């Protein structure tokens, strides 16, 4: 993402120790209690499965309240972005946030360390 303007994030969902549906309920409460026709949520700290769950459930809830609204979701990688884009949620925009991480991305490092034998 090479944008000269800073990103305005309304909510950030980071790693959690509870049930993921508690985070879904927090976002739903925010949508209920705030006038948020447009919303930007950073879920780049979550794994692909939890990211997809949150995105589908909260985008649907937001669409019920704001049929002409839009949610911008910030995810951690292109794989997650393409998975959510395939769901064709009308009110969502999915973007990848580049982050520095303390772990090695297996997909990128596997090419260096694994040798395929055919």
N, C-alpha and C positions, 0 to 999 in steps of 0.2 A: 504494500500500500504506500504509494508515494504521493501524498497529498500535502500541499503547503499549509492548509488550514488545520488547526488542532482538532482532534476528535472530541466531541461533547458526549460523554458517556453518562446516561441517566442511572444505570444500575450496573454493578459488577458482581458476578457470581463466581466465587473462587472455589477452591477445593473445600470439601465439607466432610463432616463426620456423621451427619445424620442421614436420614432417608432423603433421597433426591426430591420426593414429592413435597417435603417441607419447603424447599427452595421454590418449587412451582407455586405453592400457596403464597409465599412471600411476594412473588412477582404478580400474581393475580390480585393480591391485596393492594399493591402499588397501583396497578391499572384501575382498580375500583375507586381508590381514594384520591387519584391524581388526574387532572385533565391532561392526558398524554396522547393526543392524536398521532404524534410521531414520537417514537421511543428508540433509544439506542442502548443496547444491552451487550456487555462484554462477558462472554461465556468461554473465553479462550483458555481458561484454567481447568476446564473439565474434559473428560474423555469423550470420545465420539458418541458412545451410546447415550450417556447422560445429556450431552449437548443436543442430540436429536430429540430426546424425550421432552426436554424443556422447550425447545424451539417449537415443536408441533403443538404441545398443549397450550403454551402461552400465546402463540400466534393465533390459534383458534379462539381463545378467550378474548384476545384483543380485537379480533375481527368482529366478534359478536357485539362488542360495545362501540367500536369505531369501524364500520364497514369501509370507509374511505381512508382509514389510517394506514400507517406504515411502521413496521419495526425493523430496525437495522441490527442485525446480529453480527457480532465479531467473534470469529472462531479461530482455532489455532493452526489449522492446516487446510490444504486444498482438498484432501480426501473428505474431510467432514463437510466442507463447503459444497462439494459436488453431490454428496449424499442428500443434504438438505434441499439443494436446488432441484433435485429430481422429484421431490414431493410436491412441487409446484404450488406452494402456499402463496396466495395472491398478495398478501400484505407484507411479505418479507423480502428483505435484501440481506444477503449473506456476504460478509467480507472477511478476509484473512488478516489477522494481526500478526505482524512479525514480532516475535519475542525472543529474548535470550533465555535459554533454559540451562539447567544444571545437569541435564541428562543427555545422552547421545540418542539421536533419532535413529531407530533401528533401520528404517527404510533407507536412509542415506548411508549409514555405516555398513550395512550388510554387503553392499557391493564391494567394499574394500576388503572385508574379512572372509566372506564365503566364496568358495569356488564351486561352480556347478559342474557336475560330471554327467555327461550324456552317453 
